[in-house]
Amino acid sequence: MGLEPAGLVRRLAARLVDCLVGAAVWSIAAMWLVIACSGLRRGPPDLREAVLLAATVVALAVALHLVYHVVFVGGCGQTPGKMALGIAVVRRDGTRVGYMRAMVRCLAGVLYLLTLGVGLLGLLFGRERRGLDDWLAGTRVVRV
């Protein structure tokens, strides 16, 4: 366990980079989805169609978030934001995370919302700087 835990500021900066990349990809994908849907219609959509389109755009955001984090973290242990800031996600023993743990870690991130941020206390006060998602997935974020 000679790997040094990543600091909070570095992790937050990596999250910001990932949010910017994700927002850009989602904006472009959502724009093309709306253009494609409006191209199929002759007139303006009714309320039911507008609600369905809005729900589809939200579902697109969730799907892109899940794919982005699972593919990058499961494949190489780093999202583009983590690559830029020199940090990586590894298992507790320092080995590669894998796609299943990356999926658990990504889905467990929802618990931060449900607990109103209480799951983040491990990042602030824990020696290994592990959040609730790291505890559930058996991972940790380290400097590389």
Sequence and secondary structure as in RCSB ss.txt:
>XXXX:A:sequence
MGLEPAGLVRRLAARLVDCLVGAAVWSIAAMWLVIACSGLRRGPPDLREAVLLAATVVALAVALHLVYHVVFVGG
CGQTPGKMALGIAVVRRDGTRVGYMRAMVRCLAGVLYLLTLGVGLLGLLFGRERRGLDDWLAGTRVVRV
>XXXX:A:secstr
    B  HHHHHHHHHHHHHHHHHHHHHHHHHHHHHHHHT SS   HHHHHHHHHHHHHHHHHHHHHHHHHHHHH
HS  HHHHHHTEEEEETTSS   HHHHHHHHHHTHHHHHTTTGGGHHHHH SS   HHHHHHTEEEEE 
